[in-house]
Amino acid sequence: MEPEDDRGSALGQGGAGDSAGGRVTGAGDGLVVRDVTVRAVVVPLRRPLATRVGDFPRWPLLLIDVSTEQGITGRGYLAP
C-alpha cells in the first residue's frame, strides 16, 4: 500500500503534483524547477505585537523564491 497525500490519492500514481526527477507532472506539465532559495529574516515592527504569550517587537519570516528553467520566478513567504 502506498502512502497518501493530503488530497487522498496514492502517491506515485501520476496524479497532479507528483514529482519525477525535478519535473512536476499532471495538469500543469511543462515547468521545470531550477532553483529554490529560502532566506530567514526578522522584521522589526513599528508597534510591538502584544499577545497573551508576550510582546513581540520583531517578527520572523521565511522568504521563498522558486525559479524555473522557463524563466518564471515565484515568490512567497512563511510566517508563524
PyMOL Python script that loads the backbone (N, CA, C, O; Angstrom):
from pymol import cmd

cmd.read_pdbstr("""\
ATOM      1  N   MET A   1       0.846  -1.182   0.000  1.00  0.00           N
ATOM      2  CA  MET A   1       0.000   0.000   0.000  1.00  0.00           C
ATOM      3  C   MET A   1       0.885   1.236   0.000  1.00  0.00           C
ATOM      4  O   MET A   1       1.808   1.337   0.808  1.00  0.00           O
ATOM      5  N   GLU A   2       0.612   2.181  -0.901  1.00  0.00           N
ATOM      6  CA  GLU A   2       1.418   3.399  -0.986  1.00  0.00           C
ATOM      7  C   GLU A   2       0.835   4.474  -0.088  1.00  0.00           C
ATOM      8  O   GLU A   2      -0.372   4.493   0.155  1.00  0.00           O
ATOM      9  N   PRO A   3       1.705   5.394   0.421  1.00  0.00           N
ATOM     10  CA  PRO A   3       1.200   6.473   1.283  1.00  0.00           C
ATOM     11  C   PRO A   3       0.295   7.414   0.508  1.00  0.00           C
ATOM     12  O   PRO A   3       0.381   7.522  -0.716  1.00  0.00           O
ATOM     13  N   GLU A   4      -0.569   8.087   1.240  1.00  0.00           N
ATOM     14  CA  GLU A   4      -1.471   9.037   0.610  1.00  0.00           C
ATOM     15  C   GLU A   4      -1.031  10.453   0.894  1.00  0.00           C
ATOM     16  O   GLU A   4      -0.477  10.748   1.953  1.00  0.00           O
ATOM     17  N   ASP A   5      -1.285  11.339  -0.075  1.00  0.00           N
ATOM     18  CA  ASP A   5      -1.001  12.752   0.160  1.00  0.00           C
ATOM     19  C   ASP A   5      -2.244  13.400   0.750  1.00  0.00           C
ATOM     20  O   ASP A   5      -3.225  12.714   1.039  1.00  0.00           O
ATOM     21  N   ASP A   6      -2.211  14.735   0.935  1.00  0.00           N
ATOM     22  CA  ASP A   6      -3.319  15.420   1.595  1.00  0.00           C
ATOM     23  C   ASP A   6      -4.570  15.504   0.714  1.00  0.00           C
ATOM     24  O   ASP A   6      -5.621  15.926   1.196  1.00  0.00           O
ATOM     25  N   ARG A   7      -4.487  15.117  -0.559  1.00  0.00           N
ATOM     26  CA  ARG A   7      -5.659  15.101  -1.424  1.00  0.00           C
ATOM     27  C   ARG A   7      -6.323  13.727  -1.420  1.00  0.00           C
ATOM     28  O   ARG A   7      -7.373  13.547  -2.038  1.00  0.00           O
ATOM     29  N   GLY A   8      -5.712  12.742  -0.718  1.00  0.00           N
ATOM     30  CA  GLY A   8      -6.315  11.443  -0.597  1.00  0.00           C
ATOM     31  C   GLY A   8      -5.969  10.471  -1.706  1.00  0.00           C
ATOM     32  O   GLY A   8      -6.457   9.341  -1.680  1.00  0.00           O
ATOM     33  N   SER A   9      -5.143  10.850  -2.692  1.00  0.00           N
ATOM     34  CA  SER A   9      -4.767   9.915  -3.753  1.00  0.00           C
ATOM     35  C   SER A   9      -3.419   9.307  -3.438  1.00  0.00           C
ATOM     36  O   SER A   9      -2.596   9.921  -2.758  1.00  0.00           O
ATOM     37  N   ALA A  10      -3.191   8.105  -3.928  1.00  0.00           N
ATOM     38  CA  ALA A  10      -1.922   7.425  -3.658  1.00  0.00           C
ATOM     39  C   ALA A  10      -0.793   8.149  -4.363  1.00  0.00           C
ATOM     40  O   ALA A  10      -0.921   8.537  -5.524  1.00  0.00           O
ATOM     41  N   LEU A  11       0.316   8.330  -3.657  1.00  0.00           N
ATOM     42  CA  LEU A  11       1.484   8.978  -4.244  1.00  0.00           C
ATOM     43  C   LEU A  11       2.118   8.046  -5.263  1.00  0.00           C
ATOM     44  O   LEU A  11       2.013   6.825  -5.149  1.00  0.00           O
ATOM     45  N   GLY A  12       2.785   8.633  -6.270  1.00  0.00           N
ATOM     46  CA  GLY A  12       3.500   7.837  -7.253  1.00  0.00           C
ATOM     47  C   GLY A  12       2.596   7.266  -8.327  1.00  0.00           C
ATOM     48  O   GLY A  12       3.040   6.423  -9.106  1.00  0.00           O
ATOM     49  N   GLN A  13       1.355   7.691  -8.396  1.00  0.00           N
ATOM     50  CA  GLN A  13       0.426   7.185  -9.388  1.00  0.00           C
ATOM     51  C   GLN A  13       0.217   8.152 -10.551  1.00  0.00           C
ATOM     52  O   GLN A  13      -0.724   7.988 -11.328  1.00  0.00           O
ATOM     53  N   GLY A  14       1.094   9.172 -10.680  1.00  0.00           N
ATOM     54  CA  GLY A  14       0.988  10.087 -11.807  1.00  0.00           C
ATOM     55  C   GLY A  14      -0.062  11.157 -11.636  1.00  0.00           C
ATOM     56  O   GLY A  14      -0.434  11.814 -12.609  1.00  0.00           O
ATOM     57  N   GLY A  15      -0.552  11.351 -10.421  1.00  0.00           N
ATOM     58  CA  GLY A  15      -1.554  12.380 -10.180  1.00  0.00           C
ATOM     59  C   GLY A  15      -0.931  13.766 -10.212  1.00  0.00           C
ATOM     60  O   GLY A  15       0.292  13.901 -10.196  1.00  0.00           O
ATOM     61  N   ALA A  16      -1.762  14.786 -10.256  1.00  0.00           N
ATOM     62  CA  ALA A  16      -1.273  16.164 -10.282  1.00  0.00           C
ATOM     63  C   ALA A  16      -0.403  16.421  -9.066  1.00  0.00           C
ATOM     64  O   ALA A  16      -0.775  16.071  -7.946  1.00  0.00           O
ATOM     65  N   GLY A  17       0.740  17.024  -9.277  1.00  0.00           N
ATOM     66  CA  GLY A  17       1.622  17.369  -8.185  1.00  0.00           C
ATOM     67  C   GLY A  17       2.690  16.337  -7.902  1.00  0.00           C
ATOM     68  O   GLY A  17       3.605  16.609  -7.125  1.00  0.00           O
ATOM     69  N   ASP A  18       2.607  15.153  -8.509  1.00  0.00           N
ATOM     70  CA  ASP A  18       3.660  14.158  -8.298  1.00  0.00           C
ATOM     71  C   ASP A  18       4.940  14.647  -8.940  1.00  0.00           C
ATOM     72  O   ASP A  18       4.906  15.284  -9.993  1.00  0.00           O
ATOM     73  N   SER A  19       6.068  14.356  -8.317  1.00  0.00           N
ATOM     74  CA  SER A  19       7.356  14.819  -8.809  1.00  0.00           C
ATOM     75  C   SER A  19       8.098  13.670  -9.463  1.00  0.00           C
ATOM     76  O   SER A  19       8.117  12.553  -8.947  1.00  0.00           O
ATOM     77  N   ALA A  20       8.712  13.958 -10.612  1.00  0.00           N
ATOM     78  CA  ALA A  20       9.502  12.946 -11.316  1.00  0.00           C
ATOM     79  C   ALA A  20      10.796  13.597 -11.765  1.00  0.00           C
ATOM     80  O   ALA A  20      10.836  14.229 -12.821  1.00  0.00           O
ATOM     81  N   GLY A  21      11.857  13.453 -10.977  1.00  0.00           N
ATOM     82  CA  GLY A  21      13.154  13.985 -11.361  1.00  0.00           C
ATOM     83  C   GLY A  21      13.171  15.492 -11.512  1.00  0.00           C
ATOM     84  O   GLY A  21      13.791  16.003 -12.444  1.00  0.00           O
ATOM     85  N   GLY A  22      12.507  16.224 -10.621  1.00  0.00           N
ATOM     86  CA  GLY A  22      12.517  17.678 -10.691  1.00  0.00           C
ATOM     87  C   GLY A  22      11.424  18.244 -11.576  1.00  0.00           C
ATOM     88  O   GLY A  22      11.240  19.460 -11.639  1.00  0.00           O
ATOM     89  N   ARG A  23      10.709  17.387 -12.249  1.00  0.00           N
ATOM     90  CA  ARG A  23       9.616  17.851 -13.104  1.00  0.00           C
ATOM     91  C   ARG A  23       8.289  17.634 -12.399  1.00  0.00           C
ATOM     92  O   ARG A  23       8.084  16.607 -11.752  1.00  0.00           O
ATOM     93  N   VAL A  24       7.393  18.595 -12.522  1.00  0.00           N
ATOM     94  CA  VAL A  24       6.069  18.459 -11.953  1.00  0.00           C
ATOM     95  C   VAL A  24       5.179  17.862 -13.028  1.00  0.00           C
ATOM     96  O   VAL A  24       5.102  18.391 -14.136  1.00  0.00           O
ATOM     97  N   THR A  25       4.512  16.772 -12.711  1.00  0.00           N
ATOM     98  CA  THR A  25       3.639  16.127 -13.684  1.00  0.00           C
ATOM     99  C   THR A  25       2.194  16.391 -13.329  1.00  0.00           C
ATOM    100  O   THR A  25       1.884  16.731 -12.187  1.00  0.00           O
ATOM    101  N   GLY A  26       1.327  16.243 -14.275  1.00  0.00           N
ATOM    102  CA  GLY A  26      -0.093  16.426 -14.029  1.00  0.00           C
ATOM    103  C   GLY A  26      -0.650  17.537 -14.890  1.00  0.00           C
ATOM    104  O   GLY A  26      -0.214  17.731 -16.025  1.00  0.00           O
ATOM    105  N   ALA A  27      -1.616  18.269 -14.353  1.00  0.00           N
ATOM    106  CA  ALA A  27      -2.345  19.279 -15.117  1.00  0.00           C
ATOM    107  C   ALA A  27      -1.451  20.408 -15.620  1.00  0.00           C
ATOM    108  O   ALA A  27      -1.735  20.977 -16.674  1.00  0.00           O
ATOM    109  N   GLY A  28      -0.388  20.752 -14.907  1.00  0.00           N
ATOM    110  CA  GLY A  28       0.467  21.870 -15.300  1.00  0.00           C
ATOM    111  C   GLY A  28       1.775  21.424 -15.924  1.00  0.00           C
ATOM    112  O   GLY A  28       2.807  22.041 -15.660  1.00  0.00           O
ATOM    113  N   ASP A  29       1.781  20.378 -16.742  1.00  0.00           N
ATOM    114  CA  ASP A  29       3.024  19.882 -17.345  1.00  0.00           C
ATOM    115  C   ASP A  29       3.791  21.003 -18.032  1.00  0.00           C
ATOM    116  O   ASP A  29       3.191  21.909 -18.610  1.00  0.00           O
ATOM    117  N   GLY A  30       5.125  20.939 -17.967  1.00  0.00           N
ATOM    118  CA  GLY A  30       5.941  21.877 -18.717  1.00  0.00           C
ATOM    119  C   GLY A  30       6.908  22.686 -17.885  1.00  0.00           C
ATOM    120  O   GLY A  30       7.974  23.035 -18.392  1.00  0.00           O
ATOM    121  N   LEU A  31       6.605  23.007 -16.634  1.00  0.00           N
ATOM    122  CA  LEU A  31       7.523  23.784 -15.818  1.00  0.00           C
ATOM    123  C   LEU A  31       8.534  22.869 -15.141  1.00  0.00           C
ATOM    124  O   LEU A  31       8.180  21.812 -14.620  1.00  0.00           O
ATOM    125  N   VAL A  32       9.801  23.289 -15.156  1.00  0.00           N
ATOM    126  CA  VAL A  32      10.868  22.538 -14.508  1.00  0.00           C
ATOM    127  C   VAL A  32      11.518  23.443 -13.475  1.00  0.00           C
ATOM    128  O   VAL A  32      12.041  24.503 -13.819  1.00  0.00           O
ATOM    129  N   VAL A  33      11.488  23.031 -12.208  1.00  0.00           N
ATOM    130  CA  VAL A  33      12.077  23.825 -11.133  1.00  0.00           C
ATOM    131  C   VAL A  33      13.590  23.764 -11.258  1.00  0.00           C
ATOM    132  O   VAL A  33      14.175  22.681 -11.289  1.00  0.00           O
ATOM    133  N   ARG A  34      14.224  24.939 -11.329  1.00  0.00           N
ATOM    134  CA  ARG A  34      15.674  25.027 -11.446  1.00  0.00           C
ATOM    135  C   ARG A  34      16.320  25.298 -10.096  1.00  0.00           C
ATOM    136  O   ARG A  34      17.383  24.752  -9.800  1.00  0.00           O
ATOM    137  N   ASP A  35      15.682  26.147  -9.262  1.00  0.00           N
ATOM    138  CA  ASP A  35      16.317  26.569  -8.021  1.00  0.00           C
ATOM    139  C   ASP A  35      15.251  26.971  -7.007  1.00  0.00           C
ATOM    140  O   ASP A  35      14.221  27.541  -7.367  1.00  0.00           O
ATOM    141  N   VAL A  36      15.509  26.669  -5.740  1.00  0.00           N
ATOM    142  CA  VAL A  36      14.669  27.123  -4.631  1.00  0.00           C
ATOM    143  C   VAL A  36      15.588  27.810  -3.632  1.00  0.00           C
ATOM    144  O   VAL A  36      16.560  27.219  -3.159  1.00  0.00           O
ATOM    145  N   THR A  37      15.274  29.061  -3.315  1.00  0.00           N
ATOM    146  CA  THR A  37      16.063  29.838  -2.357  1.00  0.00           C
ATOM    147  C   THR A  37      15.171  30.191  -1.173  1.00  0.00           C
ATOM    148  O   THR A  37      14.061  30.696  -1.344  1.00  0.00           O
ATOM    149  N   VAL A  38      15.672  29.920   0.025  1.00  0.00           N
ATOM    150  CA  VAL A  38      14.931  30.259   1.245  1.00  0.00           C
ATOM    151  C   VAL A  38      15.823  31.149   2.099  1.00  0.00           C
ATOM    152  O   VAL A  38      16.967  30.803   2.392  1.00  0.00           O
ATOM    153  N   ARG A  39      15.280  32.309   2.496  1.00  0.00           N
ATOM    154  CA  ARG A  39      16.021  33.243   3.354  1.00  0.00           C
ATOM    155  C   ARG A  39      15.222  33.483   4.619  1.00  0.00           C
ATOM    156  O   ARG A  39      14.020  33.745   4.572  1.00  0.00           O
ATOM    157  N   ALA A  40      15.902  33.390   5.743  1.00  0.00           N
ATOM    158  CA  ALA A  40      15.271  33.697   7.033  1.00  0.00           C
ATOM    159  C   ALA A  40      15.548  35.166   7.348  1.00  0.00           C
ATOM    160  O   ALA A  40      16.694  35.612   7.300  1.00  0.00           O
ATOM    161  N   VAL A  41      14.500  35.907   7.669  1.00  0.00           N
ATOM    162  CA  VAL A  41      14.650  37.323   8.030  1.00  0.00           C
ATOM    163  C   VAL A  41      13.846  37.583   9.303  1.00  0.00           C
ATOM    164  O   VAL A  41      12.913  36.850   9.631  1.00  0.00           O
ATOM    165  N   VAL A  42      14.229  38.632  10.002  1.00  0.00           N
ATOM    166  CA  VAL A  42      13.488  39.095  11.177  1.00  0.00           C
ATOM    167  C   VAL A  42      13.119  40.552  10.917  1.00  0.00           C
ATOM    168  O   VAL A  42      13.989  41.405  10.745  1.00  0.00           O
ATOM    169  N   VAL A  43      11.822  40.822  10.891  1.00  0.00           N
ATOM    170  CA  VAL A  43      11.317  42.145  10.544  1.00  0.00           C
ATOM    171  C   VAL A  43      10.994  42.919  11.813  1.00  0.00           C
ATOM    172  O   VAL A  43      10.212  42.443  12.635  1.00  0.00           O
ATOM    173  N   PRO A  44      11.584  44.116  11.995  1.00  0.00           N
ATOM    174  CA  PRO A  44      11.214  44.941  13.150  1.00  0.00           C
ATOM    175  C   PRO A  44       9.807  45.518  12.949  1.00  0.00           C
ATOM    176  O   PRO A  44       9.481  45.990  11.860  1.00  0.00           O
ATOM    177  N   LEU A  45       8.987  45.481  13.981  1.00  0.00           N
ATOM    178  CA  LEU A  45       7.629  46.014  13.902  1.00  0.00           C
ATOM    179  C   LEU A  45       7.589  47.427  14.473  1.00  0.00           C
ATOM    180  O   LEU A  45       8.238  47.707  15.481  1.00  0.00           O
ATOM    181  N   ARG A  46       6.836  48.312  13.839  1.00  0.00           N
ATOM    182  CA  ARG A  46       6.711  49.684  14.355  1.00  0.00           C
ATOM    183  C   ARG A  46       6.062  49.688  15.722  1.00  0.00           C
ATOM    184  O   ARG A  46       6.474  50.421  16.621  1.00  0.00           O
ATOM    185  N   ARG A  47       5.031  48.853  15.868  1.00  0.00           N
ATOM    186  CA  ARG A  47       4.377  48.682  17.173  1.00  0.00           C
ATOM    187  C   ARG A  47       4.492  47.213  17.547  1.00  0.00           C
ATOM    188  O   ARG A  47       4.089  46.348  16.770  1.00  0.00           O
ATOM    189  N   PRO A  48       5.031  46.918  18.719  1.00  0.00           N
ATOM    190  CA  PRO A  48       5.158  45.514  19.117  1.00  0.00           C
ATOM    191  C   PRO A  48       3.798  44.815  19.152  1.00  0.00           C
ATOM    192  O   PRO A  48       2.795  45.391  19.574  1.00  0.00           O
ATOM    193  N   LEU A  49       3.791  43.581  18.705  1.00  0.00           N
ATOM    194  CA  LEU A  49       2.590  42.764  18.761  1.00  0.00           C
ATOM    195  C   LEU A  49       2.443  42.239  20.188  1.00  0.00           C
ATOM    196  O   LEU A  49       3.306  41.510  20.678  1.00  0.00           O
ATOM    197  N   ALA A  50       1.351  42.609  20.852  1.00  0.00           N
ATOM    198  CA  ALA A  50       1.134  42.199  22.245  1.00  0.00           C
ATOM    199  C   ALA A  50       0.131  41.051  22.265  1.00  0.00           C
ATOM    200  O   ALA A  50      -0.994  41.188  21.784  1.00  0.00           O
ATOM    201  N   THR A  51       0.551  39.919  22.825  1.00  0.00           N
ATOM    202  CA  THR A  51      -0.318  38.753  22.941  1.00  0.00           C
ATOM    203  C   THR A  51      -0.302  38.258  24.382  1.00  0.00           C
ATOM    204  O   THR A  51       0.430  38.784  25.220  1.00  0.00           O
ATOM    205  N   ARG A  52      -1.102  37.259  24.656  1.00  0.00           N
ATOM    206  CA  ARG A  52      -1.125  36.662  25.993  1.00  0.00           C
ATOM    207  C   ARG A  52       0.233  36.036  26.322  1.00  0.00           C
ATOM    208  O   ARG A  52       0.639  35.997  27.484  1.00  0.00           O
ATOM    209  N   VAL A  53       0.931  35.548  25.292  1.00  0.00           N
ATOM    210  CA  VAL A  53       2.224  34.891  25.488  1.00  0.00           C
ATOM    211  C   VAL A  53       3.337  35.901  25.758  1.00  0.00           C
ATOM    212  O   VAL A  53       4.294  35.592  26.468  1.00  0.00           O
ATOM    213  N   GLY A  54       3.218  37.107  25.197  1.00  0.00           N
ATOM    214  CA  GLY A  54       4.251  38.116  25.391  1.00  0.00           C
ATOM    215  C   GLY A  54       4.210  39.183  24.314  1.00  0.00           C
ATOM    216  O   GLY A  54       3.340  39.161  23.444  1.00  0.00           O
ATOM    217  N   ASP A  55       5.145  40.115  24.372  1.00  0.00           N
ATOM    218  CA  ASP A  55       5.259  41.180  23.374  1.00  0.00           C
ATOM    219  C   ASP A  55       6.313  40.792  22.354  1.00  0.00           C
ATOM    220  O   ASP A  55       7.349  40.229  22.706  1.00  0.00           O
ATOM    221  N   PHE A  56       6.048  41.091  21.090  1.00  0.00           N
ATOM    222  CA  PHE A  56       6.956  40.741  20.002  1.00  0.00           C
ATOM    223  C   PHE A  56       7.331  42.002  19.226  1.00  0.00           C
ATOM    224  O   PHE A  56       6.546  42.467  18.399  1.00  0.00           O
ATOM    225  N   PRO A  57       8.518  42.563  19.478  1.00  0.00           N
ATOM    226  CA  PRO A  57       8.949  43.756  18.751  1.00  0.00           C
ATOM    227  C   PRO A  57       9.473  43.419  17.346  1.00  0.00           C
ATOM    228  O   PRO A  57       9.627  44.308  16.508  1.00  0.00           O
ATOM    229  N   ARG A  58       9.743  42.135  17.097  1.00  0.00           N
ATOM    230  CA  ARG A  58      10.238  41.676  15.784  1.00  0.00           C
ATOM    231  C   ARG A  58       9.425  40.446  15.377  1.00  0.00           C
ATOM    232  O   ARG A  58       8.883  39.746  16.233  1.00  0.00           O
ATOM    233  N   TRP A  59       9.341  40.182  14.058  1.00  0.00           N
ATOM    234  CA  TRP A  59       8.571  39.048  13.559  1.00  0.00           C
ATOM    235  C   TRP A  59       9.412  38.255  12.562  1.00  0.00           C
ATOM    236  O   TRP A  59       9.896  38.820  11.582  1.00  0.00           O
ATOM    237  N   PRO A  60       9.595  36.945  12.797  1.00  0.00           N
ATOM    238  CA  PRO A  60      10.400  36.127  11.889  1.00  0.00           C
ATOM    239  C   PRO A  60       9.599  35.733  10.641  1.00  0.00           C
ATOM    240  O   PRO A  60       8.399  35.469  10.718  1.00  0.00           O
ATOM    241  N   LEU A  61      10.275  35.700   9.509  1.00  0.00           N
ATOM    242  CA  LEU A  61       9.676  35.275   8.244  1.00  0.00           C
ATOM    243  C   LEU A  61      10.660  34.411   7.470  1.00  0.00           C
ATOM    244  O   LEU A  61      11.873  34.565   7.611  1.00  0.00           O
ATOM    245  N   LEU A  62      10.141  33.508   6.656  1.00  0.00           N
ATOM    246  CA  LEU A  62      10.946  32.820   5.654  1.00  0.00           C
ATOM    247  C   LEU A  62      10.501  33.342   4.299  1.00  0.00           C
ATOM    248  O   LEU A  62       9.322  33.256   3.957  1.00  0.00           O
ATOM    249  N   LEU A  63      11.441  33.886   3.519  1.00  0.00           N
ATOM    250  CA  LEU A  63      11.165  34.345   2.163  1.00  0.00           C
ATOM    251  C   LEU A  63      11.590  33.230   1.214  1.00  0.00           C
ATOM    252  O   LEU A  63      12.716  32.739   1.298  1.00  0.00           O
ATOM    253  N   ILE A  64      10.699  32.829   0.313  1.00  0.00           N
ATOM    254  CA  ILE A  64      10.932  31.682  -0.555  1.00  0.00           C
ATOM    255  C   ILE A  64      10.816  32.112  -2.009  1.00  0.00           C
ATOM    256  O   ILE A  64       9.812  32.703  -2.408  1.00  0.00           O
ATOM    257  N   ASP A  65      11.850  31.814  -2.807  1.00  0.00           N
ATOM    258  CA  ASP A  65      11.846  32.057  -4.250  1.00  0.00           C
ATOM    259  C   ASP A  65      12.004  30.721  -4.959  1.00  0.00           C
ATOM    260  O   ASP A  65      12.895  29.939  -4.628  1.00  0.00           O
ATOM    261  N   VAL A  66      11.137  30.458  -5.937  1.00  0.00           N
ATOM    262  CA  VAL A  66      11.229  29.250  -6.759  1.00  0.00           C
ATOM    263  C   VAL A  66      11.416  29.702  -8.197  1.00  0.00           C
ATOM    264  O   VAL A  66      10.561  30.399  -8.743  1.00  0.00           O
ATOM    265  N   SER A  67      12.540  29.308  -8.825  1.00  0.00           N
ATOM    266  CA  SER A  67      12.842  29.679 -10.208  1.00  0.00           C
ATOM    267  C   SER A  67      12.708  28.458 -11.102  1.00  0.00           C
ATOM    268  O   SER A  67      13.058  27.346 -10.707  1.00  0.00           O
ATOM    269  N   THR A  68      12.199  28.672 -12.310  1.00  0.00           N
ATOM    270  CA  THR A  68      12.034  27.576 -13.258  1.00  0.00           C
ATOM    271  C   THR A  68      13.004  27.732 -14.426  1.00  0.00           C
ATOM    272  O   THR A  68      13.566  28.806 -14.644  1.00  0.00           O
ATOM    273  N   GLU A  69      13.190  26.649 -15.169  1.00  0.00           N
ATOM    274  CA  GLU A  69      14.014  26.684 -16.381  1.00  0.00           C
ATOM    275  C   GLU A  69      13.405  27.610 -17.432  1.00  0.00           C
ATOM    276  O   GLU A  69      14.115  28.102 -18.309  1.00  0.00           O
ATOM    277  N   GLN A  70      12.106  27.847 -17.352  1.00  0.00           N
ATOM    278  CA  GLN A  70      11.412  28.693 -18.322  1.00  0.00           C
ATOM    279  C   GLN A  70      11.524  30.180 -17.988  1.00  0.00           C
ATOM    280  O   GLN A  70      10.956  31.011 -18.697  1.00  0.00           O
ATOM    281  N   GLY A  71      12.249  30.529 -16.917  1.00  0.00           N
ATOM    282  CA  GLY A  71      12.459  31.927 -16.562  1.00  0.00           C
ATOM    283  C   GLY A  71      11.400  32.516 -15.650  1.00  0.00           C
ATOM    284  O   GLY A  71      11.390  33.727 -15.432  1.00  0.00           O
ATOM    285  N   ILE A  72      10.519  31.708 -15.119  1.00  0.00           N
ATOM    286  CA  ILE A  72       9.479  32.185 -14.220  1.00  0.00           C
ATOM    287  C   ILE A  72       9.988  32.062 -12.782  1.00  0.00           C
ATOM    288  O   ILE A  72      10.560  31.041 -12.401  1.00  0.00           O
ATOM    289  N   THR A  73       9.773  33.117 -11.989  1.00  0.00           N
ATOM    290  CA  THR A  73      10.136  33.086 -10.579  1.00  0.00           C
ATOM    291  C   THR A  73       8.896  33.337  -9.746  1.00  0.00           C
ATOM    292  O   THR A  73       8.209  34.343  -9.923  1.00  0.00           O
ATOM    293  N   GLY A  74       8.612  32.414  -8.835  1.00  0.00           N
ATOM    294  CA  GLY A  74       7.507  32.579  -7.905  1.00  0.00           C
ATOM    295  C   GLY A  74       8.063  32.937  -6.550  1.00  0.00           C
ATOM    296  O   GLY A  74       9.099  32.413  -6.140  1.00  0.00           O
ATOM    297  N   ARG A  75       7.379  33.834  -5.844  1.00  0.00           N
ATOM    298  CA  ARG A  75       7.838  34.269  -4.531  1.00  0.00           C
ATOM    299  C   ARG A  75       6.729  34.081  -3.521  1.00  0.00           C
ATOM    300  O   ARG A  75       5.548  34.266  -3.815  1.00  0.00           O
ATOM    301  N   GLY A  76       7.145  33.707  -2.311  1.00  0.00           N
ATOM    302  CA  GLY A  76       6.182  33.542  -1.234  1.00  0.00           C
ATOM    303  C   GLY A  76       6.853  33.739   0.097  1.00  0.00           C
ATOM    304  O   GLY A  76       8.063  33.956   0.161  1.00  0.00           O
ATOM    305  N   TYR A  77       6.086  33.666   1.157  1.00  0.00           N
ATOM    306  CA  TYR A  77       6.650  33.811   2.497  1.00  0.00           C
ATOM    307  C   TYR A  77       5.909  32.880   3.442  1.00  0.00           C
ATOM    308  O   TYR A  77       4.780  32.465   3.182  1.00  0.00           O
ATOM    309  N   LEU A  78       6.568  32.568   4.536  1.00  0.00           N
ATOM    310  CA  LEU A  78       6.005  31.723   5.574  1.00  0.00           C
ATOM    311  C   LEU A  78       6.236  32.428   6.904  1.00  0.00           C
ATOM    312  O   LEU A  78       7.358  32.813   7.231  1.00  0.00           O
ATOM    313  N   ALA A  79       5.166  32.589   7.657  1.00  0.00           N
ATOM    314  CA  ALA A  79       5.246  33.268   8.958  1.00  0.00           C
ATOM    315  C   ALA A  79       4.578  32.378   9.998  1.00  0.00           C
ATOM    316  O   ALA A  79       3.721  31.559   9.669  1.00  0.00           O
ATOM    317  N   PRO A  80       4.980  32.547  11.262  1.00  0.00           N
ATOM    318  CA  PRO A  80       4.334  31.730  12.308  1.00  0.00           C
ATOM    319  C   PRO A  80       2.867  32.055  12.463  1.00  0.00           C
ATOM    320  O   PRO A  80       2.187  31.458  13.297  1.00  0.00           O
TER     321      PRO A  80
END
""", "prot")
cmd.dss("prot")
cmd.show_as("cartoon", "prot")
cmd.util.cbc("prot")
cmd.orient("prot")
